[in-house]
Amino acid sequence: MSGGRSPVAFVATAQPEYARHALAELRQAAGGGRAEPLAEGVFLFQPRGDPEAVRAGLAAQPPVFLRHLHPVHRALALPDLRPEAGAELRSETGADACGSAASGLAPLVEATRDLLAGGRAALLPPGAAVQVQVRRLGLRGGPSAFAVKAALDPVLAAAGFRPVSRDPEWVLSVTLCGAAGEPRAFLGLSTPAENLSPWPGGAIHYPRAAVISRAAFKLMEALELFAPLGFCPRPGDRALDLGAAPGGWTQVLLDRGLRVTAVDPAPLDPRLQDRPGLTFLQGRAGEVPLPPVAFDLLTCDINWHPLETARTVAARAEVLVPGGWALVTVKLLGGGTPTAIWRRVADILAGAGLWLITARQLFHNRDEVTLLLRRAD
């Protein structure tokens, strides 16, 4: 398998429980195609027709369950990465499995040089910031992701690009896979937007000690992932957090300098006590009196039936200023397919003047989808 300017396949990633829905999104965009499992929630997708049409199809119908997608411009076998006896433990700790690991990367280094010599790489301006993103799937030996990046960064520099570890303009994706027996590598060159996410596999990890609850990670991820869509709350903005307890989302908003009105029958975490900019209203999300046109942002992450969430948020839509944002998680519970569930919620919110900007199953979502909406001007 080889490729020049156009990809020949894609490595796609989704939550394992929703991978079939992601595959359906890809097949719809591509007009059909074949999938080979690489790991839980990860598959190699070969479109039936023109691979370039996949991007256009996804742009016309943005995916919800497809979390990450990187093109495959080069695919090769790496037989020298077969683990030696006893190498498994060392590789899982992040160290090279054996002294020959670097030499085992020689075909990968050559394939990268070939990829950067022309074709797709011709689109990159000189000095472009390129990040090597490495994923290891089903490998019990061989070099760590760090070792692969260390081997390929000099190749990028020699080709006239600037290797970076964050905020890339372009991404060199490297998926190392041992699912089919003999280790293989899949390489692709693309932008973060084309990959649907700036993070390898669409996965972002935050320090646990920094937050009151793990629910905060959903908001932190959404703030990063949706920023290119214009979702950039500013210090001093007024936010309404419905169903706030114990206060994970409220904490994130306060930390960004927003003024937050938190609503919940349960108390907030004591660590939020006396935080500047916080107003706490103890009561149910749909019953506490609130002034109209008073907030720039409404957030709601409540473990309710999706229709109850939809009706509650719809009833509160009038508190947003024209052009104000709403970020709502929808639990994929009840009857119907996951797509039918979140679309029904979006329809109810549209009836209240909250227009859907995007719907995505985030890395920190589980059995839910996050909706980003905006109140009509």
Secondary structure, DSSP 8 states (H G I E B T S, - for coil): -B-SSS-SEEEEE--GGGHHHHHHHHHHHHTSEEEEEEETTEEEEEESS-THHHHHHHHHS--SS--EEEEESEEEE-GGGS--TT-HHHHHTTS-SSTTHHHHTHHHHHHHHHHHTSGGGGGS-TT-EEEEEEEEES-SSS--HHHHHHHHHHHHHHTT-EEESSS-SEEEEEEEE-TTSS-EEEEEEE-TTTTTSSSGGG-----GGG-SSTTHHHHHHHHHHTGGGT----TT-EEEEET-TT-HHHHHHHHTT-EEEEEESS---GGGTT-TTEEEEES-TTTS---TT-EEEEEE---S-HHHHHHHHHHTGGGEEEEEEEEEEEE--SSS-HHHHHHHHHHHHHHTTEEEEEEE--TT-SSEEEEEEEE--
